């Protein structure tokens, strides 16, 4: 009894007292960092006995506001995570995993362009309503109170991609109006005075006060809605007030320091692992340790790069938080994610003709799209002039433009889209996972890291495919290795892929900032672009994989049919399931890597094209592979045409356009899936 009391006392002392001491230490360490070295004595004097000298002004008006803002932002994000995890009954919930950050960012960009008068309030109202709308959208799409953690996180991820793509389009459209928001969008604690602290502190205190007043109700809420209702709690009202408080805390933070992910996931789990369940203690301790996480991440970021082009603290928290998410998923794999049926069934459309004719129609559509694309330029569609230039010796300038500029990029788009679609089709088949896609399970992100490391190294550009391949292989091995013990459980594999993808994205962001040159081209490449692709890109990166690997997969198509019957049946038919699954998934990774090395990271093609083919042709694999490849090719060719004609003379990266099409489709698929299941 005495030992138990001692342990409890020690745990409490370390959580609150130790956390507070660590926070003070990090704060002093943080204040002492900067481009100008200041002694501890000067820092102490500036705080205790300030004088009118430049050293003391540097401490009091530049470094101290930044440190205080870090404490407020980290603490409020952590408290927001506590609330969201309780009211959604989802241990993976946070403002970043539910897409609230991207919604607030998008809303602030919208207000900066169309309602600049709202900016004196740091875009608070826009951020608040954007965050609230996003939270309700994700909650509703995932199935509301009956949603499982996987669907909710997947909906959050897709909403994040959708809003991020929309934000990118607005930034291209309104470059001048949004110029100052780019660095803020990566998450930074940089403060030039106390205005950010003065603006956010009263609102954060108000949010904290509401949270403390709700603490007892949240304790009861945690036991289940039925129990809470039977004890007289007004469940709906408590959930709504708590959600408003969580969104307020997030919106205030985002409006000052930008979206900073994963703090709301790490800090509450640290405290829960220590055994705290009472919300009064949970909220207080989470605030302290959330502040420690963010302030520690900023100290680390400034230690790694002390120059003015310092690393965004949001990338550092993602670098720490993504492995944390993976660990949480693995730790709870048997208890939280046991649902095996995560299939997204959108129903079938019965075609009035056989599958072979559908393939012929898709080929004709692809050829038509390429012809229209080759004849389309800044001045619109020039079919007659283009035909004359190519076949009748017409305008030489137009002929050169078609053969040297338009046709190679159209063919690169077609082959890249086809390879991504085939890769997604194979992943969905061998893993029996309808959510599998090179981007969803982290392969695309890994390939992007590998290719980007080559771009910013001393190696020649000819090594880019090798870098993409090694990056894709590394991501593939990590995801497969982690999910092996769970028998590649679909939902778990998707969550692990999200974690690996977030980790890869953080590395990409850090590499881009550190490279300090050619950043614009790197960002264009990372968005997924077919801009200025030449015949060399087609020959070096895409033609070989298509001619060698796709026929190999087509010959192995029977294996996908057998795997779809289940592992036990496949073993009964003599198949070495694990080996077959590994080799086919490896080939799919190579195809994705080839596509990434040519056009960068393009999401959703590998998910969207096989699903569309399956809806139109059914579940038989005979025509699905060529149909998926052709749909993927058509999709990316159309994206290429739109990318260079919608905003002439500007060009929208094709990857953004595909994401704008793919994300709503994925969300519709989720909604339709739950509708089919209920029916």
C-alpha positions in Angstrom: 0.0 0.0 0.0 2.8 2.3 0.9 4.7 1.4 -2.3 1.6 2.1 -4.4 1.1 5.5 -2.7 4.8 6.3 -3.2 4.6 5.3 -6.9 1.5 7.5 -7.4 3.1 10.4 -5.6 6.3 10.0 -7.6 4.4 9.8 -10.9 2.4 12.9 -10.1 5.5 14.8 -9.1 7.4 13.9 -12.2 4.4 14.6 -14.5 3.6 18.0 -13.1 6.7 19.1 -11.3 9.2 17.5 -13.6 7.3 18.8 -16.6 7.3 22.3 -15.3 11.0 22.2 -14.5 11.7 20.9 -18.0 9.6 23.6 -19.5 11.5 26.3 -17.6 14.8 24.7 -18.7 13.7 24.6 -22.4 12.5 28.1 -22.2 15.9 29.4 -21.1 17.6 27.2 -23.7 15.2 28.6 -26.3 15.8 32.2 -25.4 19.6 31.7 -25.5 19.4 30.5 -29.1 19.7 33.0 -32.0 22.0 34.5 -34.6 23.7 36.5 -31.9 25.3 34.8 -28.9 24.1 36.1 -25.6 25.4 34.9 -22.3 23.2 33.4 -19.6 23.9 36.5 -17.5 22.6 38.9 -20.2 19.5 36.8 -20.6 18.9 36.7 -16.9 19.4 40.5 -16.5 17.1 41.2 -19.5 14.3 39.3 -17.7 14.9 40.5 -14.2 16.5 44.0 -14.4 15.9 45.1 -18.0 17.8 48.0 -19.4 17.5 50.1 -22.6 20.2 48.3 -24.5 19.9 46.2 -27.7 20.8 42.9 -26.1 18.0 43.2 -23.6 15.5 44.3 -26.3 16.5 41.3 -28.4 15.6 39.0 -25.5 12.4 40.8 -24.4 10.9 41.6 -27.8 12.1 38.8 -30.1 13.1 35.7 -28.3 10.8 35.8 -25.3 7.6 36.3 -27.3 8.6 33.3 -29.5 9.2 31.1 -26.5 5.9 32.1 -24.8 4.1 31.6 -28.1 5.6 28.1 -28.3 4.3 27.3 -24.8 0.8 28.6 -25.6 0.6 26.9 -29.0 1.9 23.5 -27.8 -0.3 23.5 -24.7 -3.5 24.5 -26.6 -2.9 21.9 -29.4 -2.4 19.2 -26.8 -5.6 20.1 -24.9 -7.4 20.2 -28.2 -6.1 16.6 -28.9 -7.4 15.5 -25.4 -10.9 16.8 -26.2 -11.1 15.4 -29.7 -9.9 12.0 -28.6 -12.6 11.9 -25.9 -15.6 13.1 -27.9 -14.8 11.0 -30.9 -13.7 8.0 -28.8 -10.8 7.8 -31.2 -7.3 7.4 -29.7 -5.8 8.6 -33.0 -7.8 11.8 -33.2 -6.1 15.2 -33.2 -6.4 18.4 -35.2 -3.9 17.2 -37.7 -5.2 13.6 -38.2 -8.7 14.9 -38.6 -7.8 17.5 -41.2 -8.7 20.5 -39.0 -5.4 22.1 -39.6 -5.8 22.0 -43.4 -9.3 23.4 -43.1 -8.2 26.3 -41.0 -5.3 27.0 -43.4 -7.6 26.9 -46.4 -10.1 29.2 -44.8 -7.4 31.7 -43.8 -6.0 31.8 -47.4 -9.6 32.3 -48.7 -10.1 35.2 -46.3 -6.7 36.7 -47.2 -7.7 36.8 -50.8 -11.4 37.7 -50.7 -11.9 39.2 -47.2 -8.6 40.9 -46.4 -10.4 43.1 -43.8 -10.5 40.1 -41.5 -6.7 39.8 -41.3 -6.3 42.3 -38.5 -7.8 39.6 -36.3 -5.1 37.2 -37.5 -7.8 35.5 -39.6 -9.3 34.0 -36.4 -12.9 33.9 -37.5 -12.0 32.3 -40.8 -9.7 29.8 -39.1 -12.4 29.0 -36.5 -15.2 28.4 -39.0 -12.9 26.6 -41.4 -11.8 24.3 -38.6 -15.4 23.7 -37.4 -16.6 22.9 -40.9 -13.8 20.5 -41.5 -14.3 18.7 -38.1 -18.0 18.2 -38.8 -17.3 17.2 -42.4 -14.8 14.5 -41.3 -17.0 13.3 -38.5 -20.0 13.0 -40.7 -18.3 11.3 -43.6 -16.6 8.8 -41.3 -20.0 7.7 -40.0 -20.6 10.0 -37.0 -20.7 8.4 -33.5 -20.5 4.9 -35.0 -17.3 5.6 -37.0 -14.3 3.5 -36.3 -10.8 5.1 -35.9 -9.6 4.0 -39.3 -12.4 5.5 -41.3 -12.1 8.7 -39.3 -8.3 9.1 -39.9 -8.6 8.1 -43.5 -11.4 10.7 -44.0 -9.1 13.3 -42.2 -6.2 12.4 -44.5 -8.2 12.7 -47.7 -9.8 16.0 -46.5 -6.3 17.2 -45.8 -5.1 16.4 -49.3 -8.2 18.0 -50.8 -7.9 21.3 -48.8 -4.1 21.4 -49.4 -4.6 21.0 -53.1 -7.2 23.7 -53.2 -4.9 26.0 -51.2 -2.1 25.3 -53.7 -4.4 26.3 -56.6 -5.3 29.6 -54.8 -1.7 30.3 -54.1 -0.9 29.9 -57.8 -3.9 32.0 -58.8 -3.3 34.8 -56.2 0.4 34.7 -55.8 0.7 38.3 -54.5 -2.2 38.1 -52.1 -0.9 34.9 -50.5 2.8 35.5 -50.6 3.2 36.1 -46.9 1.3 33.0 -46.0 3.6 30.4 -47.5 6.1 30.2 -44.6 3.3 30.5 -42.1 1.6 27.5 -43.8 4.6 25.3 -42.9 4.2 26.1 -39.2 6.6 28.6 -37.6 7.0 30.2 -34.2 8.8 33.3 -35.4 7.4 36.4 -33.6 8.5 40.0 -34.2 6.8 41.4 -31.0 4.3 40.5 -28.4 1.2 41.0 -30.6 0.7 37.3 -31.3 0.9 36.5 -27.6 -1.5 39.3 -26.7 -4.0 38.3 -29.3 -4.0 34.5 -28.5 -3.6 34.4 -24.7 -7.1 35.6 -23.7 -8.7 33.3 -26.2 -6.6 30.3 -25.2 -7.4 31.0 -21.5 -11.1 31.1 -22.4 -10.9 27.8 -24.2 -9.0 26.3 -21.3 -11.6 27.6 -18.8 -14.4 26.0 -20.8 -12.4 22.7 -20.9 -11.9 22.7 -17.2 -15.6 23.4 -16.6 -16.4 20.4 -18.8 -13.8 18.1 -17.2 -16.3 16.2 -15.0 -18.8 15.7 -17.9 -15.9 14.5 -20.1 -15.0 11.9 -17.4 -18.5 10.5 -17.6 -18.6 10.8 -21.4 -15.5 8.6 -21.6 -17.5 5.7 -20.1 -19.8 5.8 -23.1 -22.7 7.8 -24.4 -25.4 5.5 -23.0 -23.9 5.6 -19.5 -23.6 9.4 -19.7 -27.2 9.7 -20.9 -28.5 7.4 -18.2 -26.7 9.6 -15.6 -28.6 12.6 -16.9 -25.9 14.1 -19.1 -27.0 16.0 -22.2 -24.6 14.2 -24.5 -25.2 16.2 -27.7 -24.8 19.5 -26.0 -21.6 18.4 -24.2 -20.1 17.1 -27.5 -20.9 20.3 -29.3 -19.5 22.6 -26.6 -16.4 20.5 -26.3 -15.9 20.4 -30.1 -16.2 24.2 -30.2 -13.6 24.6 -27.4 -11.2 22.2 -29.3 -11.7 24.0 -32.6 -11.2 27.4 -30.9 -7.9 26.3 -29.3 -6.8 25.0 -32.7 -8.0 28.0 -34.7 -6.3 30.5 -32.4 -3.0 28.6 -32.6 -3.1 28.2 -36.4 -4.0 31.8 -36.9 -0.8 32.9 -35.2 1.8 30.1 -35.8 0.3 28.1 -38.7 -0.6 24.5 -38.8 1.7 22.4 -36.6 0.8 18.7 -36.6 1.1 15.8 -34.2 1.5 17.7 -30.9 -2.1 17.0 -30.1 -1.5 13.3 -30.6 1.8 12.9 -28.7 1.2 14.9 -25.5 -2.2 13.4 -24.5 -0.9 9.8 -25.1 2.2 10.5 -23.0 0.0 11.5 -20.1 -2.4 8.6 -20.7 0.5 6.1 -20.7 1.3 7.3 -17.2 -2.2 6.3 -16.1 -4.0 9.6 -15.9 -7.6 9.4 -16.9 -9.3 12.2 -14.9 -9.8 15.0 -17.4 -8.8 17.8 -14.9 -5.4 16.2 -14.5 -5.2 15.0 -18.1 -5.8 18.5 -19.5 -3.4 20.2 -17.1 -0.6 17.7 -17.7 -1.2 17.6 -21.5 -0.8 21.4 -21.6 2.5 21.3 -19.8 3.9 18.4 -22.0 2.4 19.7 -25.2 4.3 22.9 -24.5 7.5 20.9 -23.8 7.1 18.9 -27.1 6.7 22.1 -29.3 9.3 24.1 -27.5 11.7 21.2 -27.6 11.0 20.7 -31.3 11.8 24.4 -31.9 15.0 24.2 -29.9 16.0 21.2 -32.0 15.1 22.9 -35.3 17.2 26.0 -34.4 20.1 23.8 -33.2 20.1 21.9 -36.5 19.9 25.0 -38.6 20.7 28.3 -36.7 20.5 30.4 -39.9 17.7 32.7 -40.9 16.3 29.9 -43.2 15.6 27.8 -40.2 13.6 24.6 -40.3 9.8 24.9 -40.0 8.9 23.5 -36.5 5.9 21.8 -38.1 8.2 19.6 -40.1 10.1 18.6 -36.9 6.9 17.7 -35.0 5.8 15.6 -38.0 9.2 13.9 -38.0 8.7 13.0 -34.3 5.0 12.5 -34.5 4.8 10.1 -37.5 6.8 7.3 -35.7 4.7 8.0 -32.7 1.6 7.4 -34.7 3.1 4.1 -36.1 3.9 3.0 -32.6 0.4 3.8 -31.4 -1.1 1.8 -34.2 1.1 -1.2 -33.6 0.6 -1.1 -29.9 -3.2 -1.2 -30.2 -3.4 -3.4 -33.3 -5.2 -6.3 -31.6 -7.5 -4.2 -29.5 -8.4 -1.2 -31.5 -8.2 -2.1 -35.2 -9.6 -5.6 -35.3 -12.2 -4.9 -38.0 -11.1 -6.7 -41.1 -13.9 -5.6 -43.4 -13.0 -2.1 -44.5 -14.0 -2.7 -48.1 -15.4 0.4 -49.8 -18.2 -1.0 -52.0 -19.7 1.7 -54.2 -21.9 -0.7 -56.2 -21.7 -1.7 -59.8 -22.7 -0.2 -63.1 -23.9 -2.8 -65.6 -22.4 -2.1 -69.0 -24.5 -2.9 -72.1 -21.5 -4.6 -73.8 -18.7 -7.0 -72.9 -15.5 -6.1 -71.2 -13.4 -6.4 -74.4 -15.4 -3.7 -76.1 -14.9 -1.5 -73.0 -11.2 -1.8 -73.4 -11.5 -0.8 -77.1 -13.6 2.2 -76.1 -11.0 3.2 -73.5 -8.2 3.0 -76.1 -10.2 5.2 -78.4 -10.8 7.7 -75.6 -7.1 7.8 -74.8 -6.1 8.4 -78.4 -8.8 11.1 -78.7 -7.5 12.7 -75.5 -3.9 12.7 -76.8 -5.0 14.1 -80.2 -7.0 16.9 -78.5 -4.1 17.5 -76.1 -1.5 17.8 -78.9 -3.8 20.3 -80.7 -4.5 22.4 -77.6 -2.4 25.4 -76.6 -2.7 28.8 -75.2 -5.0 29.9 -78.0 -7.4 27.0 -77.6 -8.0 23.8 -79.6 -6.5 24.0 -83.1 -7.4 20.6 -84.6 -7.4 21.6 -88.2 -4.2 23.6 -88.1 -2.5 20.8 -86.1 -3.6 18.1 -88.6 -2.3 20.3 -91.5 1.0 20.9 -89.7 1.6 17.2 -89.0 0.3 15.6 -92.2 0.3 18.3 -95.0 3.5 20.1 -94.2 1.7 23.2 -92.7 3.1 25.5 -90.1 6.6 24.3 -89.2 6.5 26.1 -85.9 3.3 24.4 -84.8 4.6 21.0 -86.0 7.8 21.4 -83.9 5.7 22.5 -80.9 3.5 19.4 -81.2 6.4 17.0 -81.6 8.9 18.6 -79.2 6.7 20.0 -76.5 3.1 18.7 -76.4 3.4 15.1 -77.5 6.2 14.0 -75.2 4.5 15.4 -72.1 1.2 13.9 -73.1 2.8 10.5 -73.5 4.7 10.9 -70.2 1.4 11.7 -68.5 -0.3 8.7 -70.1 2.4 6.2 -69.2 2.9 7.6 -65.7 -0.9 7.5 -65.1 -1.0 3.9 -66.5 1.8 2.7 -64.3 0.4 4.3 -61.2 -3.0 2.7 -61.9 -1.5 -0.7 -62.4 0.5 -0.4 -59.2 -2.6 0.5 -57.3 -4.5 -2.3 -58.9 -1.8 -4.9 -57.9 -1.6 -3.5 -54.3 -5.3 -3.8 -53.9 -5.3 -7.3 -55.2 -2.3 -8.9 -53.4 -3.1 -7.2 -50.1 -6.9 -7.7 -50.5 -7.1 -4.1 -49.4 -9.4 -1.7 -51.3 -7.6 1.2 -49.7 -4.2 0.2 -51.0 -2.6 2.7 -53.3 1.1 3.7 -53.7 0.4 7.1 -52.0 -1.9 5.9 -49.2 0.6 3.2 -48.1 3.6 5.5 -48.2 5.4 4.1 -51.4 5.0 7.4 -53.3 6.3 9.4 -50.4 9.3 7.1 -50.0 10.1 7.4 -53.7 9.8 11.1 -53.4 12.4 11.2 -50.6 14.8 9.1 -52.6 14.5 11.1 -55.8 14.8 14.4 -53.9 17.9 13.3 -52.1 19.5 12.6 -55.5 18.3 16.0 -56.9 20.0 17.9 -54.1 23.1 15.7 -54.0 26.2 15.7 -56.2 24.9 12.8 -58.2 23.8 13.2 -61.8 20.1 13.5 -62.7 20.4 10.1 -64.4 20.4 8.6 -60.8 17.0 10.0 -60.0 15.2 6.7 -61.0 17.6 4.8 -58.8 17.0 7.1 -55.9 13.2 6.9 -56.4 13.5 3.1 -56.6 15.5 2.8 -53.4 13.2 5.2 -51.5 10.1 3.3 -52.7 11.7 0.0 -51.7 12.6 1.3 -48.3 9.1 2.5 -47.6 7.7 -0.8 -49.0 9.9 -2.9 -46.7 9.1 -0.8 -43.7 5.3 -0.9 -44.2 5.3 -4.6 -45.1 7.7 -5.5 -42.2 5.6 -3.6 -39.6 2.3 -5.1 -40.8 3.6 -8.7 -41.3 2.7 -9.8 -37.8 -0.8 -8.5 -38.3 -1.2 -10.5 -41.5 -1.3 -7.3 -43.6 -4.6 -6.4 -41.9 -6.1 -3.8 -44.4 -7.0 -1.1 -41.9 -3.7 -1.4 -40.0 -1.7 -1.3 -43.2 -3.5 1.9 -44.3 -2.7 3.6 -40.9 0.9 2.5 -41.1 1.1 3.8 -44.6 -0.2 7.2 -43.4 2.5 7.3 -40.7 5.3 6.4 -43.2 3.9 8.9 -45.7 3.8 11.7 -43.0 7.4 10.8 -42.0 8.5 11.0 -45.7 6.7 14.3 -46.2 8.5 15.8 -43.2 11.9 14.7 -44.6 11.0 16.1 -47.9 10.1 19.5 -46.3 13.4 19.5 -44.4 15.5 18.6 -47.4 13.8 21.3 -49.5 14.4 24.0 -46.9 18.0 22.9 -46.3 18.8 22.7 -50.0 18.4 26.5 -50.2 18.4 26.5 -54.0 16.2 25.3 -56.8 13.4 25.1 -54.2 10.8 26.4 -56.7 11.5 23.6 -59.1 11.6 21.1 -56.3 8.2 22.2 -55.0 6.8 21.9 -58.5 8.1 18.4 -58.8 6.8 17.4 -55.4 3.3 18.6 -56.4 3.4 16.2 -59.3 3.9 17.9 -62.7 4.2 17.0 -66.3 5.6 20.4 -67.1 8.3 20.4 -69.8 8.6 16.6 -69.9 10.7 15.5 -72.9 11.2 12.3 -74.9 14.2 11.5 -72.7 11.9 11.2 -69.6 9.7 8.9 -71.6 12.6 6.7 -72.7 14.7 6.7 -69.6 12.1 6.4 -66.9 8.9 4.9 -68.2 9.2 2.8 -71.3 11.4 0.1 -69.9 9.2 -0.6 -66.8 6.1 -0.6 -69.0 7.5 -3.0 -71.6 9.1 -5.4 -69.0 7.1 -5.3 -65.8 3.5 -4.8 -67.0 3.6 -8.0 -69.2 5.1 -9.9 -66.3 2.2 -8.8 -64.1 -0.3 -9.6 -66.8 1.1 -13.2 -66.9 0.7 -13.4 -63.2 -2.9 -12.1 -63.2 -4.2 -15.6 -62.2 -2.4 -15.2 -58.9 -4.6 -12.2 -58.1 -7.7 -14.3 -58.7 -6.5 -17.0 -56.4 -5.4 -14.5 -53.7 -8.9 -12.9 -53.8 -10.3 -16.3 -52.6 -8.4 -15.9 -49.3 -5.1 -17.2 -47.9 -6.3 -20.6 -46.8 -7.9 -21.4 -50.2 -4.8 -20.1 -52.0 -2.6 -22.3 -49.9 -4.9 -25.3 -50.6 -4.4 -24.6 -54.3 -0.7 -24.9 -53.9 0.3 -21.2 -53.9 3.1 -19.9 -51.7 1.1 -17.0 -50.5 3.6 -14.8 -48.7 6.2 -15.2 -51.4 3.7 -14.4 -54.2 2.3 -11.5 -52.3 5.8 -10.0 -51.7 7.1 -10.4 -55.3 4.0 -8.9 -56.8 3.9 -6.0 -54.4 7.6 -5.4 -55.1 6.9 -5.2 -58.8 4.0 -2.8 -58.0 6.5 -0.6 -56.0 8.9 -0.5 -58.9 6.1 0.7 -61.2 5.2 3.4 -58.8 8.9 4.4 -58.4 9.2 4.7 -62.2 6.2 7.0 -62.3 7.5 9.2 -59.4 10.9 9.6 -61.0 9.2 10.9 -64.1 6.4 13.2 -62.8 6.9 13.5 -59.1 4.4 12.5 -56.4 0.9 12.2 -57.8 -1.8 10.8 -55.4 -5.0 9.1 -56.0 -4.5 7.8 -59.6 -3.6 4.3 -58.2 -6.7 4.4 -56.0 -9.2 6.0 -58.3 -8.5 4.1 -61.6 -8.8 0.5 -60.3 -12.0 1.4 -58.3 -13.6 3.0 -61.4 -12.6 -0.1 -63.5 -14.1 -2.4 -60.8 -17.3 -0.5 -60.7 -17.7 -0.8 -64.4 -16.4 -4.3 -65.0 -17.1 -6.1 -61.8 -14.6 -8.1 -59.7 -13.2 -10.5 -62.4 -9.5 -9.7 -63.0 -9.5 -10.6 -66.7 -10.0 -7.1 -68.1 -9.3 -5.1 -64.9 -5.6 -4.6 -65.4 -5.7 -3.1 -68.9 -8.9 -1.1 -68.0 -7.2 0.3 -64.8 -4.1 1.3 -66.8 -6.1 3.0 -69.5 -8.3 4.9 -67.1 -5.2 6.0 -65.2 -3.6 7.1 -68.4 -6.8 9.0 -69.6 -7.1 10.7 -66.2 -3.5 12.0 -66.2 -3.7 13.1 -69.8 -6.8 15.1 -69.1 -5.1 16.6 -66.0 -2.1 17.6 -68.2 -4.4 19.3 -70.7 -6.2 21.2 -68.0 -3.0 22.1 -66.1 -1.7 24.1 -69.0 -4.9 25.6 -70.3 -7.0 26.6 -67.2 -4.9 29.5 -65.9 -2.9 30.6 -69.0 -0.1 31.6 -68.8 0.3 30.0 -65.4 0.4 26.2 -65.1 -1.3 24.1 -62.4 0.7 21.0 -61.4 -1.2 17.9 -62.7 -0.9 16.3 -59.3 -3.0 19.0 -57.7 -5.7 18.6 -60.3 -5.8 14.9 -59.8 -6.0 15.4 -56.1 -8.9 17.8 -56.6 -10.7 15.2 -58.6 -9.6 12.2 -56.5 -10.2 13.4 -53.0 -14.0 14.1 -53.5 -14.3 10.7 -55.3 -12.6 9.0 -52.3 -15.0 10.8 -49.9 -18.0 9.9 -52.0 -16.7 6.3 -51.9 -16.6 6.4 -48.1 -20.1 7.8 -47.9 -21.4 5.4 -50.5 -19.7 2.5 -48.8 -21.5 3.2 -45.5 -24.8 3.6 -47.3 -24.3 0.2 -49.1 -23.5 -1.5 -45.7 -26.5 0.0 -44.0 -28.7 -1.1 -46.9 
